[in-house]
Amino acid sequence: MQREGHFGRAAAACHVSQPTLSAGIQKAEAELGVVIFDRQSRPVQPTGPGRRVLELAREVVSAHERLLAAAAGGLSKIGGPFTLGVIPTLAPYVLPWFLGPFAERHPEVELTVLERPTDSIIQLIRAGRMDAAILATPLDEASLVEEVLFYDPFYVYASLDAPLLDADEVELSDLDPGGLWLLEDGHCFRAQVINLCGLHRRSVLASVRFAGGSFETLRGLIDRTGGYTLVPETFAMTLPREVRTAQVRPIRHRVPTREVGLVHHRSSWKTDIRRALREVIDAGRPPALATELAEGEVLSIHLE
């Protein structure tokens, strides 16, 4: 019901009639003494107390699944379904490190990978429909547990005629908002760059160009029309050597960095699969991506 936001669709998803579903929810509300759903909202939404009830209900369901797995001997081996989320600005570069090796080592795990934006991933994990995710952290979500995987430093990528390329390193103060290309709204990387460059004022942000949902799209636009953008090491390391030498520059002094973590719900119990996944990711991680932040600045993924 929480997922569908509609009694008819929720009933269909549960393979019961709408009156049966409504009666079941009303019975639960009467027993608990709490109105779980606000019937007047469109779509139907949980009430404040109802959200807490649903969160506890998910924990109960998770514990029940764990009990069944233990009774079947499932805790003694690594296997079963596991859904992993990855944000779009990481998926093309990180997934090749571990998908093949993980499948070879753990053929009994039915791994499903979903590429989704951060907000969607958080909702799916909260709803118990995703077991873990690789995304930019910290998220500051009390219901989620974060494990740092690596730190991903930022670089400047510019067109060949850009004055920024005249120097071996770039000062943040030299970055002109008028020449900046950013990912479209919905990407946490966009928010990080806006925070880094101090583009919060509307008058400044209005001069920034937004296009596309990938670094490859931005790269193509920059090469054809000029300008620059900021890219992470995970993307920069995929560029041909000659392109990186000619068009990528590090940022001087405190290097802006995004923290990348493996995130799961506090009530999640698939510890063995998650641990095995972490081991394979760590084994495939390129040496250029540090697991500790020696110096630099971890950028917020939220607009400040």
ROTIFI-586881 format. One record per residue (C-alpha): y, x, z. Coordinates in steps of 0.02 Angstrom, whole numbers. Layout:
N
v->Y u->X w->Z
...
***
This chain:
304
v->0 u->0 w->0
v->120 u->140 w->42
v->82 u->227 w->-122
v->96 u->74 w->-234
v->241 u->-14 w->-147
v->175 u->-181 w->-212
v->43 u->-296 w->-137
v->-33 u->-343 w->-306
v->-52 u->-164 w->-367
v->-115 u->-105 w->-197
v->-247 u->-243 w->-196
v->-304 u->-195 w->-371
v->-317 u->-12 w->-319
v->-426 u->-64 w->-171
v->-531 u->-182 w->-280
v->-492 u->-332 w->-169
v->-388 u->-489 w->-192
v->-206 u->-490 w->-139
v->-236 u->-621 w->-1
v->-376 u->-512 w->70
v->-264 u->-358 w->74
v->-118 u->-455 w->150
v->-231 u->-529 w->284
v->-300 u->-357 w->327
v->-127 u->-281 w->346
v->-67 u->-429 w->451
v->-219 u->-412 w->564
v->-185 u->-226 w->589
v->-1 u->-262 w->627
v->-50 u->-395 w->754
v->-174 u->-281 w->841
v->-50 u->-136 w->848
v->101 u->-242 w->889
v->199 u->-156 w->750
v->268 u->-217 w->584
v->204 u->-82 w->467
v->284 u->-138 w->303
v->453 u->-214 w->264
v->409 u->-358 w->146
v->591 u->-386 w->97
v->617 u->-213 w->19
v->581 u->-181 w->-165
v->470 u->-86 w->-183
v->387 u->-128 w->-17
v->421 u->15 w->105
v->353 u->61 w->278
v->463 u->22 w->427
v->515 u->164 w->543
v->371 u->132 w->666
v->259 u->96 w->517
v->283 u->272 w->448
v->218 u->345 w->610
v->70 u->226 w->609
v->27 u->278 w->431
v->42 u->462 w->473
v->-79 u->441 w->619
v->-194 u->338 w->509
v->-204 u->480 w->383
v->-251 u->599 w->524
v->-389 u->479 w->578
v->-456 u->468 w->400
v->-450 u->658 w->384
v->-546 u->678 w->547
v->-675 u->552 w->488
v->-700 u->648 w->325
v->-720 u->808 w->424
v->-851 u->726 w->535
v->-949 u->669 w->383
v->-940 u->843 w->307
v->-1002 u->921 w->468
v->-1147 u->799 w->480
v->-1196 u->842 w->301
v->-1182 u->1029 w->333
v->-1024 u->1038 w->228
v->-936 u->1155 w->347
v->-1066 u->1291 w->319
v->-1027 u->1313 w->134
v->-875 u->1313 w->22
v->-880 u->1165 w->-95
v->-814 u->993 w->-137
v->-652 u->927 w->-213
v->-487 u->1017 w->-184
v->-319 u->971 w->-260
v->-189 u->1108 w->-276
v->-8 u->1081 w->-323
v->104 u->1212 w->-406
v->288 u->1198 w->-450
v->334 u->1219 w->-636
v->431 u->1381 w->-611
v->274 u->1464 w->-539
v->127 u->1381 w->-626
v->127 u->1476 w->-794
v->141 u->1645 w->-709
v->38 u->1627 w->-549
v->-110 u->1520 w->-605
v->-184 u->1654 w->-721
v->-201 u->1771 w->-572
v->-333 u->1670 w->-485
v->-401 u->1517 w->-578
v->-539 u->1613 w->-670
v->-591 u->1724 w->-523
v->-590 u->1577 w->-402
v->-701 u->1472 w->-516
v->-823 u->1617 w->-535
v->-834 u->1651 w->-348
v->-838 u->1470 w->-291
v->-920 u->1363 w->-426
v->-956 u->1224 w->-299
v->-771 u->1190 w->-274
v->-703 u->1054 w->-389
v->-526 u->1123 w->-406
v->-393 u->1009 w->-480
v->-222 u->1086 w->-515
v->-66 u->976 w->-529
v->100 u->1045 w->-590
v->235 u->946 w->-500
v->413 u->971 w->-433
v->435 u->1009 w->-248
v->484 u->833 w->-192
v->332 u->757 w->-277
v->216 u->888 w->-200
v->281 u->853 w->-25
v->252 u->666 w->-49
v->75 u->695 w->-113
v->29 u->809 w->32
v->100 u->686 w->158
v->0 u->546 w->77
v->-160 u->647 w->87
v->-178 u->654 w->-103
v->-152 u->843 w->-116
v->-239 u->974 w->-9
v->-120 u->1121 w->-31
v->19 u->1185 w->-143
v->102 u->1344 w->-202
v->290 u->1326 w->-201
v->454 u->1400 w->-142
v->475 u->1400 w->47
v->534 u->1375 w->182
v->532 u->1186 w->171
v->577 u->1143 w->351
v->451 u->1000 w->351
v->376 u->972 w->524
v->215 u->897 w->456
v->177 u->1047 w->344
v->108 u->1220 w->379
v->173 u->1365 w->273
v->89 u->1533 w->239
v->194 u->1663 w->148
v->106 u->1727 w->-9
v->239 u->1845 w->-77
v->424 u->1872 w->-108
v->493 u->1848 w->-284
v->656 u->1944 w->-317
v->787 u->1880 w->-440
v->855 u->1972 w->-593
v->988 u->1938 w->-723
v->928 u->1897 w->-898
v->1068 u->1905 w->-1027
v->1096 u->1897 w->-1215
v->1102 u->2066 w->-1302
v->1291 u->2055 w->-1327
v->1329 u->2013 w->-1144
v->1444 u->2137 w->-1053
v->1332 u->2119 w->-900
v->1205 u->2232 w->-987
v->1326 u->2379 w->-993
v->1283 u->2425 w->-813
v->1114 u->2475 w->-741
v->1138 u->2350 w->-599
v->1239 u->2190 w->-583
v->1357 u->2140 w->-444
v->1351 u->1957 w->-394
v->1541 u->1955 w->-404
v->1527 u->1996 w->-590
v->1432 u->1836 w->-630
v->1545 u->1715 w->-725
v->1493 u->1532 w->-700
v->1555 u->1494 w->-875
v->1415 u->1597 w->-953
v->1275 u->1538 w->-839
v->1127 u->1435 w->-896
v->1023 u->1342 w->-766
v->865 u->1239 w->-761
v->892 u->1052 w->-764
v->905 u->951 w->-604
v->745 u->931 w->-503
v->697 u->1115 w->-495
v->713 u->1203 w->-327
v->752 u->1365 w->-422
v->910 u->1280 w->-488
v->966 u->1244 w->-309
v->931 u->1424 w->-258
v->1040 u->1493 w->-398
v->1180 u->1370 w->-359
v->1176 u->1427 w->-177
v->1172 u->1610 w->-227
v->1319 u->1600 w->-346
v->1424 u->1487 w->-235
v->1433 u->1349 w->-365
v->1444 u->1204 w->-243
v->1620 u->1152 w->-294
v->1617 u->1021 w->-432
v->1755 u->1108 w->-530
v->1649 u->1265 w->-541
v->1481 u->1180 w->-569
v->1554 u->1079 w->-712
v->1568 u->1238 w->-817
v->1384 u->1284 w->-796
v->1264 u->1237 w->-935
v->1103 u->1147 w->-890
v->956 u->1139 w->-1009
v->769 u->1132 w->-1010
v->634 u->1138 w->-879
v->569 u->1315 w->-905
v->627 u->1495 w->-907
v->562 u->1512 w->-1085
v->679 u->1373 w->-1140
v->827 u->1457 w->-1057
v->779 u->1624 w->-1134
v->776 u->1549 w->-1309
v->946 u->1466 w->-1285
v->1024 u->1625 w->-1216
v->956 u->1733 w->-1358
v->1027 u->1612 w->-1487
v->1193 u->1559 w->-1410
v->1237 u->1692 w->-1280
v->1261 u->1689 w->-1093
v->1144 u->1732 w->-952
v->1032 u->1660 w->-816
v->938 u->1719 w->-663
v->749 u->1738 w->-673
v->616 u->1784 w->-544
v->504 u->1936 w->-553
v->355 u->1823 w->-587
v->435 u->1778 w->-754
v->515 u->1947 w->-791
v->348 u->2038 w->-779
v->281 u->1932 w->-923
v->417 u->1991 w->-1044
v->380 u->2128 w->-1172
v->430 u->2299 w->-1106
v->567 u->2321 w->-1236
v->643 u->2151 w->-1194
v->643 u->2185 w->-1008
v->724 u->2355 w->-1035
v->859 u->2285 w->-1150
v->900 u->2117 w->-1071
v->851 u->2116 w->-886
v->956 u->2194 w->-748
v->926 u->2203 w->-560
v->1055 u->2139 w->-437
v->1139 u->2271 w->-329
v->1128 u->2283 w->-139
v->1045 u->2137 w->-49
v->928 u->2071 w->-182
v->916 u->1881 w->-185
v->736 u->1827 w->-167
v->632 u->1670 w->-161
v->492 u->1656 w->-35
v->331 u->1586 w->-108
v->205 u->1507 w->7
v->41 u->1413 w->18
v->77 u->1247 w->103
v->-38 u->1114 w->177
v->-28 u->967 w->297
v->-53 u->1000 w->482
v->-199 u->879 w->486
v->-285 u->956 w->335
v->-461 u->1016 w->374
v->-518 u->1104 w->213
v->-488 u->1272 w->295
v->-631 u->1366 w->212
v->-578 u->1321 w->36
v->-397 u->1358 w->75
v->-442 u->1526 w->150
v->-550 u->1570 w->-1
v->-408 u->1520 w->-117
v->-287 u->1629 w->-21
v->-403 u->1779 w->-34
v->-417 u->1764 w->-223
v->-228 u->1740 w->-243
v->-196 u->1895 w->-137
v->-321 u->1996 w->-238
v->-236 u->1948 w->-402
v->-57 u->1969 w->-343
v->35 u->2106 w->-442
v->93 u->2253 w->-334
v->274 u->2220 w->-385
v->274 u->2064 w->-275
v->289 u->2115 w->-93
v->212 u->2016 w->50
v->349 u->2069 w->170
v->537 u->2061 w->145
v->601 u->2237 w->175
v->780 u->2195 w->131
v->869 u->2059 w->37
v->905 u->1875 w->61
v->784 u->1730 w->52
v->876 u->1590 w->-35
v->871 u->1409 w->21
v->786 u->1286 w->-96
v->904 u->1149 w->-37
v->1083 u->1126 w->-95
v->1199 u->1174 w->47
***
